[in-house]
Amino acid sequence: MNQYFTNDPDLAHDEHSFDFTLAGHELHFTSDNGVFSKHTVDYGSRALIAVVAQTQPQGRLLDVGCGWGPIGLSLAKAQPALDVVMSDVNERAMGLAKRNADANGIQNVQIIESSVYDQIDGTFDTIVTNPPIRAGKATVSAILAGAFDHLNQGGSLYAVLQKKQGAPSAKKLMAETFGNAQIVKKDKGYYILQATKA
C-alpha cells in the first residue's frame, strides 16, 4: 500500500484543486493521490498555521515534512520577507508544493527533498512540522529532537500532534531536548507544542 511518506512515482494520478484561506490569504491548491490530506487542509495543519502566523515569524523558517505545502506556503505568503525552506521525502508532494507556490505567486520558498534533516543546510529561526505519524515514532522523534541542532539561539520549534497519537510523549521529548516545552494551544484533540533553543 502506498503511504504519503514514501515515493511511488507509478501511483495513478487523481488531482484535486481547491481554494482555502490560511493566515489571512486565500490560496489555490492542487493535490493528488499519494499525499497526506488530499482533499483539504487537515485540521492539525490549520491549527498550527494559525498559532505560528500570530507570532509573525522572521528570518528563516523550515517546514519539515511539507507535503503539498499548506503550512510553509501560507506562512511564506503571510510574511513576504520570510525565507522559507520546505522539505519532504515524497517527490509527488514536492512537485505539488512547487506548483502551488507558483500558482499563488509565492517566491520566498525553496522546496527540497530531504529525509528528516539529512539535506538541510544552515540554521533557522523557526521550525514547523506536522510530523508524519504513520512513518513511525522513530521518524517523528528524529524530527522533534533533531530540530535543536538546526535552530538559531532563541529559535523555536512548533509541532502539531493529536493527544491520542503521542502529543504528551512528544512534549516530554522536546522538554528533554530543549530544556523547555509548552502546549501553546489545545484544539479539538490537537496539541500545538513549542520549544525554544534558549
C-alpha positions as CSV (number, residue, x, y, z in Angstrom):
1,M,0.0,0.0,0.0
2,N,1.2,3.5,-0.8
3,Q,1.9,5.8,2.1
4,Y,2.2,9.6,1.9
5,F,5.7,9.5,3.4
6,T,7.1,7.2,0.7
7,N,7.8,7.6,-3.0
8,D,5.7,5.8,-5.6
9,P,6.0,7.5,-9.0
10,D,3.8,4.8,-10.6
11,L,0.8,5.6,-8.5
12,A,-2.2,6.7,-10.6
13,H,-2.9,10.4,-10.6
14,D,-6.2,11.9,-9.5
15,E,-5.6,15.6,-9.0
16,H,-7.9,17.7,-6.9
17,S,-7.9,21.5,-6.8
18,F,-9.5,23.8,-4.2
19,D,-9.2,27.2,-2.6
20,F,-8.5,27.7,1.2
21,T,-8.0,30.7,3.3
22,L,-4.9,30.4,5.6
23,A,-3.1,33.1,7.6
24,G,-5.4,35.8,6.1
25,H,-4.8,34.9,2.4
26,E,-7.0,32.9,0.0
27,L,-4.7,30.3,-1.6
28,H,-5.3,28.0,-4.5
29,F,-4.0,24.4,-4.0
30,T,-3.7,21.3,-6.1
31,S,-3.2,17.9,-4.5
32,D,-3.2,14.3,-5.8
33,N,-3.2,10.6,-4.9
34,G,-0.3,9.5,-2.7
35,V,-0.1,12.6,-0.5
36,F,-1.4,13.4,3.0
37,S,-4.8,15.0,3.3
38,K,-5.6,15.1,-0.4
39,H,-9.0,16.8,-0.3
40,T,-8.5,19.7,2.1
41,V,-6.1,21.3,4.6
42,D,-6.2,19.0,7.5
43,Y,-7.3,20.4,10.9
44,G,-3.9,19.9,12.6
45,S,-2.1,21.9,9.9
46,R,-4.8,24.7,10.1
47,A,-4.3,24.9,13.9
48,L,-0.5,25.0,13.6
49,I,-0.6,27.7,10.9
50,A,-2.9,29.9,13.0
51,V,-0.6,29.7,16.0
52,V,2.6,30.3,14.1
53,A,1.2,33.1,11.9
54,Q,0.3,35.0,15.1
55,T,3.9,35.0,16.1
56,Q,4.8,36.8,12.8
57,P,8.0,34.7,12.3
58,Q,11.1,36.5,10.9
59,G,14.3,35.4,9.3
60,R,14.5,31.7,8.1
61,L,11.7,29.2,8.6
62,L,11.9,25.4,7.9
63,D,8.8,23.3,7.3
64,V,9.7,19.6,7.8
65,G,7.5,17.1,6.0
66,C,5.8,19.9,4.0
67,G,3.6,17.6,1.8
68,W,1.9,19.6,-0.9
69,G,2.7,22.8,1.0
70,P,-0.1,24.3,3.1
71,I,2.0,25.2,6.1
72,G,5.1,26.6,4.6
73,L,3.3,28.3,1.7
74,S,0.7,30.0,3.8
75,L,3.4,31.4,6.2
76,A,5.5,32.5,3.3
77,K,2.6,34.3,1.7
78,A,1.7,36.0,5.0
79,Q,5.3,37.1,5.6
80,P,7.0,38.0,2.2
81,A,10.3,38.9,4.0
82,L,10.5,35.4,5.5
83,D,13.0,32.9,3.9
84,V,11.1,29.6,3.9
85,V,12.6,26.2,3.2
86,M,10.2,23.3,2.8
87,S,11.3,19.6,2.8
88,D,9.7,16.2,2.2
89,V,10.7,12.7,1.0
90,N,7.7,12.4,-1.3
91,E,8.6,13.6,-4.8
92,R,4.9,13.9,-5.8
93,A,4.2,16.1,-2.8
94,M,7.2,18.3,-3.5
95,G,6.2,18.7,-7.1
96,L,2.7,19.8,-6.0
97,A,4.2,22.2,-3.4
98,K,6.3,23.8,-6.2
99,R,3.2,24.1,-8.4
100,N,1.2,25.5,-5.5
101,A,3.9,28.1,-4.8
102,D,3.9,29.2,-8.4
103,A,0.0,29.2,-8.5
104,N,0.0,31.6,-5.6
105,G,2.9,33.8,-6.7
106,I,5.0,32.8,-3.7
107,Q,8.7,33.3,-4.4
108,N,10.3,33.3,-1.0
109,V,10.4,29.5,-0.7
110,Q,12.8,26.7,-1.5
111,I,11.5,23.2,-1.7
112,I,14.0,20.3,-1.3
113,E,14.0,16.6,-0.9
114,S,15.2,15.6,2.5
115,S,14.7,12.7,4.9
116,V,14.3,14.5,8.2
117,Y,17.3,16.8,8.2
118,D,19.8,14.9,6.0
119,Q,19.8,17.5,3.2
120,I,19.1,20.6,5.3
121,D,21.8,23.3,5.3
122,G,22.2,26.1,7.8
123,T,20.1,27.1,10.8
124,F,16.7,28.6,11.2
125,D,14.8,31.0,13.4
126,T,11.6,28.8,13.3
127,I,11.0,25.2,12.5
128,V,7.4,23.9,12.0
129,T,6.2,20.4,11.5
130,N,3.0,18.4,11.2
131,P,5.1,15.2,11.6
132,P,4.2,12.0,9.6
133,I,2.8,10.0,12.4
134,R,2.3,6.9,10.2
135,A,6.1,6.9,9.4
136,G,6.6,5.7,12.9
137,K,7.7,7.0,16.3
138,A,11.4,6.9,15.4
139,T,10.9,9.3,12.5
140,V,8.7,11.7,14.5
141,S,11.2,11.7,17.3
142,A,14.1,12.4,14.9
143,I,12.2,15.4,13.6
144,L,11.5,16.8,17.0
145,A,14.8,16.1,18.7
146,G,16.8,17.0,15.5
147,A,15.3,20.4,15.4
148,F,17.6,21.6,18.2
149,D,20.8,21.5,16.1
150,H,19.1,23.3,13.2
151,L,17.7,26.3,15.2
152,N,19.5,29.5,15.9
153,Q,19.8,30.6,19.5
154,G,16.3,31.9,20.6
155,G,14.7,30.0,17.7
156,S,11.6,27.9,18.2
157,L,10.2,24.6,17.1
158,Y,6.4,24.3,16.7
159,A,4.8,20.9,16.2
160,V,1.2,19.7,16.0
161,L,0.2,16.2,17.2
162,Q,-3.0,14.7,18.3
163,K,-3.2,13.8,22.0
164,K,-4.1,10.2,21.1
165,Q,-1.2,10.0,18.6
166,G,1.5,10.9,21.1
167,A,1.4,14.6,21.9
168,P,2.2,14.1,25.6
169,S,5.3,11.9,24.8
170,A,6.4,14.4,22.1
171,K,6.2,17.2,24.6
172,K,8.3,15.2,27.0
173,L,11.0,14.5,24.3
174,M,11.0,18.2,23.4
175,A,11.5,19.2,27.0
176,E,14.3,16.7,27.4
177,T,16.0,18.0,24.2
178,F,15.4,21.8,24.7
179,G,15.1,22.1,28.5
180,N,11.6,23.5,27.9
181,A,8.4,22.7,26.1
182,Q,4.9,24.0,26.3
183,I,1.4,23.4,24.9
184,V,0.6,26.7,23.3
185,K,-2.9,25.6,22.2
186,K,-5.2,22.7,22.5
187,D,-7.7,22.4,19.7
188,K,-10.1,19.5,19.1
189,G,-7.7,17.0,20.4
190,Y,-4.7,18.5,18.7
191,Y,-1.8,20.0,20.7
192,I,0.4,22.7,19.4
193,L,3.7,22.2,21.1
194,Q,6.5,24.8,21.2
195,A,10.1,24.6,22.5
196,T,12.8,27.3,22.3
197,K,16.5,26.9,21.9
198,A,17.5,29.1,24.9
